[in-house]
Amino acid sequence: MNPAVCPVCGISGADEAGRGGPQGAWVQFIDYEGTEASGLRHPEGLAYFCAAHHPAAQALVQLSCVEALAQLRAQHPGAV
């Protein structure tokens, strides 16, 4: 399993928790394959997003994770 780090800005879930404010969450995209299918590796189609980027990511769940990340990174250039 990959660590809880936002692929848009690089903030970790631990950093968010330490700040005491809102926290992000994991998002399952259309290509999510589940833990039973992925075995010991990180499931395809699953990514963590910080509180700031989670709503935008959640709005793109109809896309594959790769497609959604490309759109989010284009909307937030230079974030990571």
C-alpha positions in Angstrom: 0.0 0.0 0.0 1.3 3.4 -0.9 1.6 6.0 1.9 -1.2 8.6 2.3 0.5 11.4 0.3 -1.4 13.7 -2.0 -0.1 13.3 -5.6 -1.1 16.9 -6.4 0.7 18.8 -3.7 2.8 16.2 -1.8 1.3 16.8 1.7 0.9 13.7 3.8 -2.0 12.5 5.8 0.2 12.6 8.9 1.1 16.2 8.2 -2.6 17.1 8.0 -3.4 15.2 11.1 -0.6 17.0 13.0 -2.0 20.3 12.0 -5.4 19.5 13.6 -7.4 20.8 10.6 -9.4 19.0 8.0 -7.9 15.8 6.6 -7.9 14.2 3.2 -9.2 10.8 2.2 -8.6 7.9 -0.3 -10.5 8.1 -3.6 -11.5 5.1 -5.7 -11.5 5.9 -9.4 -13.2 3.9 -12.2 -10.2 1.6 -12.6 -10.1 0.6 -8.9 -9.4 -3.1 -8.7 -9.6 -3.8 -5.0 -7.2 -5.2 -2.5 -8.1 -8.8 -3.3 -7.1 -8.4 -6.9 -3.9 -6.5 -6.2 -2.5 -8.9 -3.7 0.4 -7.3 -1.8 0.8 -4.3 -4.1 -1.1 -1.0 -4.0 -4.5 -1.3 -5.6 -4.8 0.3 -9.0 -7.2 3.2 -9.2 -6.8 4.2 -5.5 -5.1 7.4 -4.4 -5.0 9.6 -1.3 -5.8 13.3 -1.6 -5.3 16.1 0.9 -8.3 18.0 2.2 -7.7 20.8 -0.3 -7.6 18.5 -3.4 -10.0 15.8 -2.3 -13.2 17.5 -3.6 -11.7 18.0 -7.0 -10.5 14.4 -7.1 -13.8 13.1 -6.0 -15.5 14.9 -8.9 -13.3 12.9 -11.3 -14.1 9.3 -10.1 -15.6 8.5 -13.5 -12.0 8.6 -14.9 -9.1 6.3 -14.4 -6.7 7.4 -11.7 -4.0 8.3 -14.3 -6.4 10.5 -16.2 -7.7 12.2 -13.1 -4.2 12.9 -11.9 -3.2 14.4 -15.2 -6.2 16.7 -15.0 -5.6 17.7 -11.4 -1.9 18.4 -12.0 -2.8 20.5 -15.1 -5.2 22.5 -12.9 -2.5 23.0 -10.2 0.8 23.3 -12.0 4.0 23.4 -9.9 2.2 21.9 -6.9 4.6 18.9 -6.7 
